[in-house]
Amino acid sequence: MTSPDEPLDEHDRTILAGVKDLWTAADPMPAGLLDRVKFAIELENVDLEVLRLTEVQPAAARGDEQSRLITFDSESVTIMVSIRPNPDGTIRVDGWLTPAGRHPIELRSADRGTATETTTVSDEDGRFVLDTIQPGLAQLIVRPTGSSRTVTTPSISL
């Protein structure tokens, strides 16, 4: 009789390899999962407040045009974005922030495994537009004026 406190032996390794093969066949890791995880944690500033995804709605569709309305919120910031495709295959993001004001905004996107950044500043009413964005995984990062804290959305697919 063996004890569970004994070190792994060759028989244990064979069983574990079989279990790994079973799960790899039955429930393989989604393609691109490791890249998405790395993208999500690659922010340089660790003092982040992560917004919660609170609502996703399909917006009205005309012809082939599809758009989504997504709302994120936290204790300090609420962001509502409308995401719609442009005719050239890029994406347009229209957004509204509360509290309103001129806040620096960055859109981090994963373009072919490399993080790219597009920046803008919201207007006095909290509105902003990011246009001609490549489709793919992205995060919005807001640096609210007058606050030392950075706020970010979870990764979303554009």
N, C-alpha and C positions, 0 to 999 in steps of 0.2 A: 504494500500500500504506500502511495506517495503522498507527501504533504503539499498543500498549496504554497507553502513558504519556500519550497525548493526552487532553485533556478530553472529557467526554461531549458529543456533538452531538445534533441532533434525531433522526437515524436511530437512535442508541443509545437515546434516551428512548422512541421508538416500540416498539423491540424489548422493552425492559424493561417497558413498560406492557402489552404483549401477554403476557409471562410472568406478570406480576401477575394479569391477568384470568384466565389459564389456571388458576393455583393457587387463585384465589378461587372459581372454579367447581368445580374438582376436589376441593379439600380446604379448605373454608371454615373460618375461625376459629370455634371453639365459642362458642355463645351464653354470654355472661356471663364469658368468660375474663378480660377486662380488670378487671372488678369483683373477681373472685377473686384475681387477682394483687395488686391494690391492697390488698385486705383482708389478705392474707398478710403484706405488708411494712409495714403501717401501725402496728406496735407502737411505742410511745414509747421503750422501753428497748432499745437496740441490743445490749447485752451479754447475748445470749441463748444458751442451750444448747438446741439443737433435738433433741427426742427422735426416735428412729427408730421407725417403725411396724414391729413385729416379728411380729404375728400378728392375723389377723381370723378369727373363727369365727362362723358362724350359731349362735345358742343355740337351745335347744329351743323349738318353736312349739306353742302351744295355740290352737285355733280360728283367729281372724284375727290373733292376737298374734304379731308377729315381733320378735325381738331379736337384737342382735349383741354379741359380746364382742371387744374390741379391746385389744391390749397395745402399749404404747410403752415404750421404754427408752433410757437414756443412761448415761453413766459415773456420774452422781450420783443419778438417780431412775428408778424404774420405776412406770408407771401402768397399771392395768388398768381398763377401763370397760365396763359393760354398758349398752347403749343400747336402750331399748324405747319403743314408742308408748303414750301414754295414751289412754283412750277419747275424750277431747275433741280429739284431733288434735295435742296438744303432745307433747313428748318428755321422758322421764325418764332421767337419767344417774346410775347408781350407780358409784362409783369407789373404788379402793383404791390407796394410795401406799406405796412402800417407798423409803427408810426411813420407818417409821411415825412419827407425831407430828402435832402441830397445825401445819399449813402453810396459809397463805392460798392460795386457789384462785380463779381467775377463768375464766369461760367467755365468750369473745368470740364473738359471732355476727353474721352479716351479715343484717340484717332490712330488706328492701326497699332495699338499697344503703347502709344506715346501720349502722355498727358499734354493737352494744349489748353491755353487760357485765352478767353475773350473778356475784355473788361468794358464797363460803362459806369455811369453814375445816374442814379434815379433823379428825377426832377423834384421840385418843391412839393408836388402832390404825391410823390412816391412811385411814379410811373417810370418804366424803363422798357427798352426794346433791344433785343439781341437778334440780329438778322444774319442770314446766310450761314447758319451753323450746320456743320456736318452731322448727319444722323448718328446715333450711338449713345453710349453711356455717358451721363453728365451729372454734375452737381452744381448748384448755385451757392455761392459764398457771399455773404453780406458782412460788411464791416460797418455797423451802425455808427453814425457820427455821434461823438460824445460818449462812446462806450469803448472800453478796452477789449471787449469780448467779440470774437468772431462767431458768426452764426452760419451754419451750413445745412443744406437739405440732404436727405439721403440720396443715394445714386438713383437716377431715373433714366429710363430709356427714351431718347428723343427720336 
